[in-house]
Amino acid sequence: MATAFSTRAQALLHSAVAAAAGAGAGAGVSNDGLSFPAAAGNRNSTCHLATCHQAARRQECRSSRIAARRAISGDTCSRSIFLAGKQMSSGSGSGSSAGCAGTCLRNVRRTHNAKAPRVRMEASKTTATGSDRLPPPPLEQESLEQGIGIASISPPRRDSRPTSIMREGADGRGRGEVTLLDYGAGNVRSVRNAIRLLGFGIRDVEKPEDIATADRLVFPGVGAFESAIKVLKEKGLADPLSEYVRSGRPFLGICLGLQLLFDYSEENGGVEGLGLVPGGVQKFDTSAGLPVPHIGWNALRERKESSLLKGVDGRHVYFVHSYRATMTSENADWVLATSNYGGEFIGAINKGDVYAVQFHPEKSGEVGLDVLRRFLQGGGERDDGIPIVSSQTSEQRSRSRSRASKLAKRVIACLDVRANDRGDLVVTKGDQYDVREEGDEREVRNLGKPVELAGRYFKEGADEVTFLNITGFRDFPLGDMPMLEVLRKASETVFVPLTVGGGIRDFTDKEGRYYSSLEVAAEYFRSGADKISIGSDAVMAAEEYLRTGVKTGKSSLEQISYVYGNQAVVVSIDPRKVYVKSPEEVPYKTVKLSEPGPDGEEYAWYQCTVKGGREGRPIGAYELAKAVEDLGAGEILLNCIDMDGQGCGFDLELVKMISEAVTIPVIASSGAGKPSHFSEVFQQSQASAALAAGIFHRQEVSIESVKEHLVEAGIETRLA
């Protein structure tokens, strides 16, 4: 049966590509018949939509999906599917037809994966066919863990040196205790998880006196400078903290925990700091054209030897900040390491046993965990009982060190998470935002469990992991306990930044209780998120801002940015391409197309949507990006509905337009199908990062292969 299917699948796939090539060779391939209500100012009654970057490529992608469905319509086995796809993808060809071979293989796997068995998160007596409901609260922890993919995670053997993190965290007994100053802002869970993983216990500062009795104090400052210093003073912690640092006892400040030690900061209009280190903290200069906040993996340069940063010189570590301190004659004796981003800034300081770092060791993979371990152990070599997080060879690590010289381009793995009709929380992937399989049952496409996949991507070298709760726009996010548990569990084994999006807005529940967007965001941060992504709510705030010209300070975007800093806020933009004959047809920014539209149009604008792409809004992607930057966004996640799931490459015209329009980082999303698509978007736009989902989930393209390709193309990237 396998042999028969393999032959049939090969024939169908080859014929599909041949037919697509013939269709693409003809002139004037029509669009899919899709239309969208005309926006205000458009003289046409309907606007044609681009489904792929080129009409011919669109036809190929559709043909390959049809072939894939036909090829596995009967009983099949995974090996026959693999053989069919492998022979197809290795076949010779030219032009766009050969380029679509990978899409054929992807669609065979996609349809086959839908038939894979699923693990039920909990029993359900009813089946909501075709519904979009979220799962009910978990009845048992064990069933919840199976549903989100952590049941298979087991602790390493204590009698051997593990090659990767595969446990939920150590209990901290036997190695000592560290005091943690958590003043209640941002994600401190990751620091806790890292400390526990390294085998140390944690004692929290509950009252000012706890600082004075600490043997080792870790201060992970997160959020905005003014909010942090205000909380420290209100809780009576500022003076004891200052006295502790002055005493020279073991101290490690992280990120804002470094900045607060200085005399002042320009953030929030100018705020006085603790005054322990001479100098001030200023915003990065954007005149050089570099995006701010400074987000990503940058290289450290040691200024003096220390046990803390041994072996870190020239390695990539993770930064996320808009303000920085610079070296002066008054503070030069404090400076331990610097980094460069439009100019040199302080990356770490040290005097005696007092250390502080601008980067996040708990988010810097193995390199960062080693920094944290050295502080906790008081220096020295690695203890055999402490796990390492990478299985790379020493040769690969050496190559990584030699290439770290500046801010790296980031490769981000994205996990679209939602409940299927059985109530299982699954990772899925849309085809132009449609996450349901084609066919009578229309089941939600299941590509794996979120925690398992996140852990895999961390070990494979992903620079960040993003969770998008794609049904969060219509449900109460704080009622989605499984999603919060995904964050908590993922943060125990994933030590790179975690972003979460979906439903972050003001909300009133069925009982009439009001929850502010700050409360929603705070719960996500406490559960392990480093950044939150706002979608539909940001669109509405931007429309109001453009209409009135007034910043009310009441939108979720403005409130969260003020409290946690704009570096913690990502705005997700979901636009559709709308073709027009002339820029004068619409009041929105247009781009001149490299190839004409289906009816010969030479221009297009990008209409923003909300509610998961279901509703178009009278605002363009360009106008939205500019507005949300003004309102406090620190980063833009730029999707494109037309390119989503097509594997034809990013919409370069869209990414170029937006990345040149704003001064904050832009993440390119939607359309990646092969490693060269990543180098294209970095070389032809100012994107700071590129994100992919399906090609990683289905293991068609590995993160390692993408990064190896970027290195060969001369693009700085982090090799884990």
Legacy VTK file of the C-alpha trace (Angstrom):
# vtk DataFile Version 3.0
C-alpha trace
ASCII
DATASET POLYDATA
POINTS 720 float
0.000 0.000 0.000
2.830 2.375 0.847
4.507 1.771 -2.511
1.283 2.277 -4.420
0.567 5.501 -2.597
4.089 6.757 -3.072
3.874 6.297 -6.830
0.479 7.918 -6.986
1.539 10.827 -4.819
4.623 11.461 -6.909
2.591 11.491 -10.098
-0.001 13.848 -8.672
2.561 16.195 -7.204
4.611 16.289 -10.407
1.513 16.895 -12.500
0.379 19.668 -10.169
3.662 21.519 -10.479
3.750 20.982 -14.226
0.242 22.376 -14.512
1.153 25.289 -12.283
4.205 26.051 -14.378
2.033 26.100 -17.472
-0.489 28.353 -15.811
2.231 30.664 -14.623
3.645 30.962 -18.116
0.417 32.393 -19.422
-0.478 36.039 -19.222
-2.931 37.563 -16.808
-3.459 34.840 -14.225
-6.572 35.929 -12.374
-6.886 36.231 -8.634
-8.874 33.842 -6.456
-12.075 35.767 -6.765
-11.598 37.229 -3.313
-12.888 40.707 -2.690
-12.950 43.078 0.218
-15.324 45.960 0.930
-13.925 49.156 -0.461
-12.486 51.516 2.117
-13.407 55.151 2.350
-11.925 57.099 -0.497
-11.682 54.173 -2.907
-13.668 54.730 -6.083
-13.950 51.018 -6.827
-16.800 49.007 -5.356
-14.425 46.167 -4.497
-10.697 45.898 -4.026
-8.739 42.985 -5.424
-6.564 41.180 -2.908
-3.146 39.653 -3.449
-2.990 36.052 -2.367
0.684 35.587 -3.217
3.485 37.940 -4.124
2.994 36.952 -7.750
-0.172 35.635 -9.358
1.655 32.678 -10.884
3.102 31.670 -7.527
-0.346 31.885 -6.008
-1.674 29.427 -8.568
1.228 27.045 -7.870
0.618 27.081 -4.138
-3.072 26.351 -4.620
-2.344 23.552 -7.119
0.097 21.908 -4.746
-2.471 21.916 -1.952
-5.037 20.269 -4.220
-2.498 17.621 -5.222
-1.612 17.013 -1.599
-5.231 16.476 -0.599
-5.806 14.069 -3.479
-2.606 12.182 -2.774
-3.610 11.263 0.751
-7.331 10.902 0.316
-7.028 7.166 0.976
-5.270 5.144 3.664
-1.670 6.275 3.886
1.374 5.920 6.042
3.886 8.550 7.077
6.720 6.875 5.163
4.843 6.933 1.858
4.058 10.614 2.347
7.690 11.310 3.151
8.918 9.422 0.080
6.497 11.229 -2.202
7.459 14.615 -0.854
11.174 13.835 -0.779
11.297 12.794 -4.425
9.229 15.818 -5.366
11.409 18.278 -3.445
14.616 16.811 -4.869
13.408 16.872 -8.458
14.919 19.221 -10.988
13.108 22.197 -12.390
13.414 25.823 -13.203
11.579 28.999 -12.457
8.739 29.256 -10.025
7.494 25.699 -10.571
10.641 24.239 -9.049
10.421 26.739 -6.214
6.986 25.424 -5.336
8.185 21.849 -4.781
8.762 22.618 -1.119
5.207 23.907 -0.895
3.924 20.596 -2.305
5.822 18.665 0.334
4.590 21.039 3.010
0.977 20.557 2.006
1.307 16.762 1.971
2.697 16.885 5.495
0.142 19.480 6.572
-2.822 17.334 5.558
-1.249 14.171 6.917
-0.455 15.790 10.261
-4.118 16.604 10.691
-4.729 12.849 11.002
-2.158 12.387 13.747
-3.578 11.325 17.130
-4.152 14.099 19.624
-3.780 13.986 23.382
-6.924 15.104 25.133
-6.340 17.761 27.764
-9.429 16.641 29.603
-12.527 14.595 28.974
-15.498 16.330 27.431
-18.977 14.885 27.077
-19.904 17.201 24.241
-18.294 18.005 20.931
-18.692 21.503 19.554
-18.233 20.850 15.856
-16.857 23.901 14.111
-16.906 26.009 17.254
-14.149 28.370 18.332
-14.571 27.958 22.057
-11.676 28.028 24.476
-11.090 25.009 26.700
-12.717 24.970 30.123
-10.490 25.371 33.196
-8.382 22.248 33.786
-9.736 19.685 36.198
-6.441 18.043 37.020
-2.859 19.267 36.778
-1.724 16.012 35.181
-4.218 16.237 32.331
-3.373 19.912 31.826
0.334 19.153 31.556
-0.329 16.455 28.972
-2.485 18.850 26.980
0.141 21.595 26.746
3.003 19.240 26.136
5.076 18.917 29.291
4.279 15.386 30.370
7.349 14.071 28.565
9.760 16.526 30.192
11.781 14.667 32.785
14.657 15.746 35.052
18.222 14.884 34.064
20.097 12.162 35.855
22.131 13.611 38.688
24.992 11.177 38.090
25.704 12.407 34.574
26.310 15.753 32.932
23.183 16.633 30.941
23.499 18.113 27.469
20.328 20.149 27.574
17.720 21.498 29.940
15.027 18.866 30.238
13.499 19.477 33.628
11.040 21.814 35.267
13.559 23.350 37.656
15.578 22.425 40.692
14.298 22.773 44.222
17.342 24.827 45.165
18.434 22.680 48.068
22.094 21.896 48.644
23.839 24.804 46.869
22.958 27.757 49.027
20.427 30.532 49.024
20.142 33.853 47.245
17.936 36.786 48.195
15.756 38.134 45.383
14.490 41.713 45.336
11.247 41.476 43.364
9.370 44.761 43.626
6.449 43.506 41.539
7.102 44.828 38.019
7.561 42.766 34.871
8.764 39.213 34.366
10.901 38.082 37.284
9.723 34.483 36.925
12.505 33.747 34.429
15.155 34.899 36.902
13.592 32.660 39.542
13.533 29.717 37.164
17.164 30.248 36.183
18.303 30.421 39.813
16.379 27.268 40.687
17.658 25.486 37.604
21.194 26.229 38.764
20.388 24.570 42.070
20.016 27.519 44.446
17.220 28.363 46.839
15.459 31.737 46.827
14.511 33.973 49.726
12.292 36.879 48.742
12.620 40.368 50.157
9.371 40.854 52.055
10.451 43.743 54.269
13.355 46.231 54.266
15.242 44.260 56.915
15.537 41.276 54.571
18.015 43.201 52.424
20.388 43.797 55.331
20.501 40.089 56.192
21.080 38.881 52.619
24.232 36.904 51.813
23.819 37.428 48.065
21.308 39.832 46.571
19.908 39.718 43.019
17.952 42.753 41.815
16.237 42.145 38.430
14.920 45.586 37.572
12.145 45.487 34.982
9.985 48.276 33.573
10.242 52.050 33.540
12.765 53.977 35.673
10.252 56.281 37.376
7.842 53.472 38.290
10.663 51.373 39.742
12.232 54.086 41.894
8.786 55.120 43.125
7.936 51.581 44.254
11.318 51.149 45.961
10.793 54.335 47.958
7.157 53.606 48.816
8.101 50.161 50.145
11.032 51.530 52.112
13.529 49.518 50.076
15.577 52.304 48.464
17.727 53.167 51.501
18.435 49.550 52.585
19.343 48.696 48.984
21.747 51.636 48.794
23.371 50.672 52.085
23.787 47.078 50.950
25.533 48.092 47.717
27.773 50.592 49.526
28.873 47.822 51.879
30.391 45.963 48.919
28.589 42.696 49.634
27.693 40.307 46.766
25.140 42.042 44.549
23.914 41.501 40.983
21.693 44.092 39.309
20.047 43.208 35.998
18.972 45.688 33.286
17.048 48.397 35.152
18.802 47.041 38.241
21.968 48.533 36.734
20.439 51.835 35.635
18.880 52.608 39.024
22.358 52.674 40.584
23.269 55.812 38.602
22.629 59.433 39.597
19.660 60.002 37.295
17.796 58.937 34.168
16.280 61.005 31.372
13.407 58.513 31.142
9.968 59.819 32.142
11.175 63.411 31.856
14.115 63.084 34.234
14.169 61.055 37.458
16.717 60.884 40.276
18.373 57.498 40.813
20.079 55.936 43.831
23.281 57.897 43.197
25.688 55.004 43.797
27.465 55.209 40.428
28.434 58.590 38.922
26.701 59.611 35.711
23.312 59.508 34.076
21.196 57.302 31.860
20.184 58.772 28.497
18.055 57.588 25.596
19.779 56.046 22.603
20.404 58.502 19.785
18.076 57.732 16.872
19.704 60.224 14.490
21.959 57.496 13.099
18.881 55.626 11.874
19.128 52.734 14.323
15.834 51.439 15.745
15.169 52.164 19.411
14.548 50.313 21.739
17.791 48.392 21.429
16.319 44.891 21.283
18.253 41.745 20.546
21.541 39.924 20.836
24.594 42.175 20.878
28.275 41.549 21.538
30.048 42.352 24.806
33.571 43.763 25.024
35.355 43.247 28.336
37.162 46.279 29.727
38.785 44.406 32.590
39.078 40.807 33.657
36.533 39.311 36.003
35.315 35.901 37.049
31.730 36.924 36.225
32.277 37.445 32.487
34.965 34.847 31.904
34.571 33.552 28.348
31.790 36.027 27.503
33.951 38.561 25.660
32.790 38.625 22.037
29.677 36.546 22.689
26.112 37.598 21.971
23.928 38.403 24.984
20.357 39.652 25.045
19.531 43.333 25.552
16.173 45.091 25.626
16.238 48.775 26.605
15.728 52.294 25.265
18.069 54.077 27.678
21.723 53.449 28.446
24.587 54.725 30.552
27.852 55.770 28.935
31.394 55.643 30.241
32.860 58.881 31.617
35.997 59.783 33.529
33.934 59.749 36.744
32.629 56.181 36.342
35.400 54.556 34.274
36.657 52.612 37.304
33.234 50.947 37.536
33.028 49.811 33.897
33.493 46.074 33.438
32.244 45.666 29.848
30.754 47.726 27.046
28.654 47.114 23.969
28.073 49.185 20.865
24.849 50.425 19.323
25.278 53.707 17.507
28.055 54.370 20.001
29.589 52.635 22.988
27.525 52.150 26.137
28.019 50.390 29.457
27.168 46.690 29.364
28.348 45.744 32.868
29.826 47.401 35.960
31.781 46.042 38.909
33.545 47.002 42.116
34.566 44.268 44.496
31.644 41.871 44.834
29.135 44.367 43.429
28.087 43.632 39.837
25.373 44.900 37.530
24.681 44.064 33.889
22.600 45.873 31.286
21.805 42.628 29.458
19.521 39.862 30.702
21.532 36.767 31.703
18.326 34.816 32.316
17.384 35.436 28.660
20.827 34.930 27.110
20.791 31.150 26.775
23.776 29.146 27.971
26.043 32.206 27.981
23.726 34.088 30.322
23.092 31.143 32.615
26.841 30.742 33.001
27.125 34.410 34.040
24.396 33.907 36.618
26.004 30.691 37.854
29.360 32.413 38.358
27.753 35.071 40.515
25.825 32.534 42.584
28.886 30.339 43.069
31.241 33.244 43.601
33.224 32.464 40.435
34.981 29.221 39.617
34.438 26.530 37.032
31.187 24.793 36.216
29.860 22.300 38.734
29.088 18.971 37.039
25.654 18.989 38.648
24.649 22.189 36.848
23.094 21.611 33.408
24.203 23.179 30.176
21.669 24.158 27.568
23.363 23.540 24.246
24.443 20.334 22.543
26.777 22.189 20.164
30.385 21.138 19.783
33.250 23.268 21.065
34.112 24.071 17.429
30.626 25.489 16.851
30.836 27.579 20.026
34.241 28.908 18.985
32.847 29.934 15.612
29.951 31.682 17.354
32.319 33.663 19.581
34.500 34.788 16.703
31.546 36.240 14.800
29.920 38.258 17.585
30.748 41.878 16.824
27.481 43.822 16.689
23.711 43.529 17.046
22.583 40.295 15.417
19.545 39.839 13.221
17.022 37.746 15.122
15.292 34.560 13.992
12.042 34.098 15.911
9.881 30.987 16.209
6.162 31.732 16.438
3.530 29.430 17.921
-0.113 30.186 17.106
-1.970 28.616 20.029
-5.668 27.878 20.360
-8.063 25.173 21.503
-9.361 22.730 18.946
-12.917 21.409 18.950
-11.981 18.689 21.447
-10.697 21.219 23.975
-7.004 20.403 23.426
-4.637 23.362 23.469
-2.595 22.986 20.274
-0.114 24.819 18.114
-1.694 25.468 14.744
-0.855 27.366 11.572
-3.103 29.233 9.219
-3.315 29.426 5.467
-4.115 33.122 5.064
-5.304 32.963 8.703
-7.552 29.928 8.120
-6.353 27.354 10.667
-8.880 24.655 9.790
-8.180 21.729 7.514
-10.099 21.569 4.270
-12.770 18.902 4.153
-16.095 18.085 5.737
-14.908 18.037 9.346
-12.871 21.276 9.118
-10.778 20.382 12.150
-8.253 22.799 13.603
-4.812 22.026 12.184
-2.693 20.431 14.930
1.085 20.828 14.655
2.096 19.985 18.199
2.031 20.993 21.847
3.151 24.495 22.776
5.565 23.787 25.630
7.290 20.931 23.815
7.755 22.996 20.659
9.000 26.036 22.580
11.594 23.883 24.334
12.699 22.406 21.033
13.144 25.808 19.423
15.168 27.064 22.374
17.585 24.160 22.038
17.753 24.637 18.260
18.874 28.248 18.656
15.757 30.412 18.272
16.507 33.957 19.401
12.984 34.436 20.733
9.777 32.441 21.041
6.398 34.074 20.458
3.059 32.659 21.601
-0.014 34.114 19.905
-3.331 33.218 21.509
-5.218 33.571 18.242
-8.703 33.382 19.765
-7.885 35.748 22.634
-9.546 38.693 20.877
-13.005 37.352 21.704
-12.495 35.772 25.116
-11.408 36.898 28.569
-7.644 36.227 28.653
-7.393 35.891 32.432
-9.950 33.101 32.205
-7.675 31.198 29.833
-5.767 29.288 32.491
-4.158 26.782 30.086
-2.511 29.628 28.144
-1.118 31.126 31.336
0.136 27.690 32.325
1.868 27.376 28.949
3.838 30.511 29.775
4.703 29.313 33.271
5.927 25.933 32.090
7.758 27.261 29.034
9.657 29.799 31.136
11.060 26.943 33.239
12.990 25.485 30.309
13.246 28.301 27.752
15.877 30.932 28.547
15.406 33.278 25.619
12.736 36.014 25.451
9.078 34.981 25.425
6.414 37.176 23.844
2.695 36.542 24.220
-0.229 38.148 22.440
-3.985 37.825 22.296
-6.805 39.594 24.123
-4.718 42.164 25.993
-7.261 44.905 26.580
-9.696 46.313 29.143
-12.378 43.755 29.916
-15.571 43.358 31.926
-16.450 39.770 32.789
-19.896 38.182 33.024
-20.153 39.116 36.692
-19.674 42.779 35.863
-16.158 43.039 37.263
-13.857 45.358 35.340
-10.268 44.378 34.560
-7.855 46.938 33.154
-5.407 46.080 30.409
-2.673 46.647 32.991
-4.067 43.809 35.111
-4.192 41.518 32.096
-0.632 42.406 31.063
0.629 42.038 34.631
-0.684 38.477 34.796
1.050 37.608 31.535
4.309 39.097 32.827
4.015 37.240 36.125
3.407 34.027 34.205
6.669 34.337 32.283
6.199 36.746 29.368
8.970 39.249 28.652
6.970 41.199 26.091
3.271 41.422 25.330
1.790 41.880 21.880
-1.301 44.032 21.337
-3.358 43.728 18.160
-6.949 44.858 17.719
-6.941 47.168 20.732
-3.926 49.037 19.353
-5.726 49.558 16.039
-8.685 51.173 17.793
-6.388 53.364 19.892
-4.494 54.469 16.785
-7.701 55.349 14.934
-8.831 57.506 17.847
-5.425 59.172 18.095
-5.345 59.978 14.372
-8.900 61.325 14.548
-8.371 63.599 17.565
-4.621 64.145 17.677
-4.789 63.624 21.453
-2.901 61.086 23.558
-5.330 60.272 26.341
-3.006 57.953 28.235
-5.967 55.623 28.727
-5.386 53.084 25.964
-3.877 49.718 26.843
-0.872 50.567 24.693
-0.169 53.817 26.531
-0.781 52.446 30.022
1.357 49.331 29.667
4.141 51.252 27.962
4.220 53.827 30.766
4.434 51.260 33.559
6.632 48.604 31.958
8.525 50.645 29.364
7.929 50.661 25.621
10.477 47.857 25.148
7.919 45.487 26.714
5.144 46.345 24.235
4.837 44.896 20.729
2.057 45.909 18.348
0.935 43.222 15.917
-0.293 44.545 12.553
-2.435 42.304 10.320
-2.863 43.962 6.910
-4.240 42.861 3.550
-2.862 44.107 0.252
-5.402 46.171 -1.694
-4.582 46.985 -5.320
-5.330 50.434 -6.750
-4.697 52.084 -10.107
-3.341 55.289 -8.600
-2.220 56.575 -5.168
-4.907 59.272 -5.438
-7.647 56.658 -5.093
-7.127 56.260 -1.344
-6.057 58.528 1.537
-3.466 55.991 2.679
0.206 55.446 1.957
0.680 53.268 -1.123
3.625 51.404 -2.612
4.528 51.104 -6.273
4.478 47.414 -7.097
7.419 45.592 -8.610
4.876 43.516 -10.536
1.380 44.641 -11.551
-1.743 43.429 -9.796
-4.315 41.023 -11.282
-5.950 43.801 -13.317
-2.751 45.613 -14.166
-2.737 47.823 -11.053
0.601 49.491 -10.386
-0.003 50.436 -6.748
-1.317 48.927 -3.535
-2.057 49.961 0.012
-2.262 47.703 3.044
-5.560 47.742 4.900
-5.328 46.868 8.589
-7.677 44.288 10.042
-8.828 43.291 13.525
-10.366 40.202 15.126
-7.933 37.778 13.570
-8.218 39.276 10.089
-12.000 39.053 10.046
-12.774 42.773 9.980
-11.166 45.462 7.849
-10.588 48.932 9.289
-10.265 52.366 7.641
-6.560 52.682 8.396
-3.450 51.644 6.502
-0.461 49.739 7.853
1.786 52.773 7.350
-0.551 55.092 9.246
-1.043 52.540 12.016
2.689 51.957 12.468
3.408 55.675 12.797
0.541 56.162 15.250
1.391 53.277 17.587
5.007 54.404 17.717
3.781 57.775 18.973
1.531 56.056 21.517
4.361 54.034 23.056
4.916 50.827 21.096
8.472 49.539 21.309
8.353 47.048 18.454
6.139 46.092 15.510
5.248 42.547 14.508
4.391 43.004 10.838
2.214 40.243 9.398
0.635 39.987 5.961
-2.578 38.024 5.496
-1.970 37.518 1.769
1.409 35.856 2.314
0.466 33.847 5.403
1.197 30.143 4.937
2.152 30.509 1.270
5.897 29.857 1.584
6.602 32.358 -1.206
8.650 34.779 0.888
7.934 37.869 2.960
6.108 40.814 1.417
9.285 42.817 0.876
7.472 45.942 -0.317
5.403 46.049 2.871
8.338 45.340 5.191
10.527 47.930 3.488
7.821 50.593 3.706
7.126 50.074 7.419
10.719 49.527 8.585
11.746 52.793 6.902
8.763 54.684 8.331
9.369 54.075 12.047
12.316 54.304 14.424
11.374 51.225 16.458
12.349 47.648 15.519
10.210 45.781 12.988
9.750 41.999 12.932
8.951 40.642 9.470
6.334 37.884 9.492
4.251 35.775 7.085
5.493 33.910 4.040
8.878 32.363 4.877
9.411 29.112 3.009
13.190 28.664 2.805
16.390 30.090 4.354
17.007 32.556 1.524
13.750 34.333 2.360
15.344 35.440 5.636
18.442 36.891 3.984
16.242 38.630 1.390
14.187 40.464 3.982
17.282 41.516 5.949
19.133 42.693 2.846
16.208 44.481 1.204
14.642 46.143 4.246
15.544 47.478 7.663
13.801 44.653 9.523
15.489 43.789 12.823
14.074 40.269 13.004
12.205 37.715 10.935
9.608 35.298 12.250
8.389 31.952 10.965
6.052 29.246 12.177
4.873 26.421 9.931
8.212 25.649 8.282
9.737 25.175 11.734
6.791 23.208 13.151
6.795 20.766 10.236
10.612 20.611 10.247
10.805 21.553 6.583
13.426 24.163 7.455
15.502 24.150 10.635
16.475 27.214 12.626
20.095 26.097 12.376
19.943 26.004 8.566
18.494 29.524 8.504
21.311 30.825 10.674
24.005 29.002 8.727
22.616 30.585 5.572
22.654 34.050 7.168
26.297 33.588 8.156
27.172 32.577 4.594
25.339 35.678 3.347
27.451 37.887 5.624
24.584 38.754 7.971
25.361 38.911 11.698
23.376 36.331 13.633
23.703 34.492 16.916
24.932 30.920 16.757
23.748 29.435 20.056
LINES 1 721
720 0 1 2 3 4 5 6 7 8 9 10 11 12 13 14 15 16 17 18 19 20 21 22 23 24 25 26 27 28 29 30 31 32 33 34 35 36 37 38 39 40 41 42 43 44 45 46 47 48 49 50 51 52 53 54 55 56 57 58 59 60 61 62 63 64 65 66 67 68 69 70 71 72 73 74 75 76 77 78 79 80 81 82 83 84 85 86 87 88 89 90 91 92 93 94 95 96 97 98 99 100 101 102 103 104 105 106 107 108 109 110 111 112 113 114 115 116 117 118 119 120 121 122 123 124 125 126 127 128 129 130 131 132 133 134 135 136 137 138 139 140 141 142 143 144 145 146 147 148 149 150 151 152 153 154 155 156 157 158 159 160 161 162 163 164 165 166 167 168 169 170 171 172 173 174 175 176 177 178 179 180 181 182 183 184 185 186 187 188 189 190 191 192 193 194 195 196 197 198 199 200 201 202 203 204 205 206 207 208 209 210 211 212 213 214 215 216 217 218 219 220 221 222 223 224 225 226 227 228 229 230 231 232 233 234 235 236 237 238 239 240 241 242 243 244 245 246 247 248 249 250 251 252 253 254 255 256 257 258 259 260 261 262 263 264 265 266 267 268 269 270 271 272 273 274 275 276 277 278 279 280 281 282 283 284 285 286 287 288 289 290 291 292 293 294 295 296 297 298 299 300 301 302 303 304 305 306 307 308 309 310 311 312 313 314 315 316 317 318 319 320 321 322 323 324 325 326 327 328 329 330 331 332 333 334 335 336 337 338 339 340 341 342 343 344 345 346 347 348 349 350 351 352 353 354 355 356 357 358 359 360 361 362 363 364 365 366 367 368 369 370 371 372 373 374 375 376 377 378 379 380 381 382 383 384 385 386 387 388 389 390 391 392 393 394 395 396 397 398 399 400 401 402 403 404 405 406 407 408 409 410 411 412 413 414 415 416 417 418 419 420 421 422 423 424 425 426 427 428 429 430 431 432 433 434 435 436 437 438 439 440 441 442 443 444 445 446 447 448 449 450 451 452 453 454 455 456 457 458 459 460 461 462 463 464 465 466 467 468 469 470 471 472 473 474 475 476 477 478 479 480 481 482 483 484 485 486 487 488 489 490 491 492 493 494 495 496 497 498 499 500 501 502 503 504 505 506 507 508 509 510 511 512 513 514 515 516 517 518 519 520 521 522 523 524 525 526 527 528 529 530 531 532 533 534 535 536 537 538 539 540 541 542 543 544 545 546 547 548 549 550 551 552 553 554 555 556 557 558 559 560 561 562 563 564 565 566 567 568 569 570 571 572 573 574 575 576 577 578 579 580 581 582 583 584 585 586 587 588 589 590 591 592 593 594 595 596 597 598 599 600 601 602 603 604 605 606 607 608 609 610 611 612 613 614 615 616 617 618 619 620 621 622 623 624 625 626 627 628 629 630 631 632 633 634 635 636 637 638 639 640 641 642 643 644 645 646 647 648 649 650 651 652 653 654 655 656 657 658 659 660 661 662 663 664 665 666 667 668 669 670 671 672 673 674 675 676 677 678 679 680 681 682 683 684 685 686 687 688 689 690 691 692 693 694 695 696 697 698 699 700 701 702 703 704 705 706 707 708 709 710 711 712 713 714 715 716 717 718 719
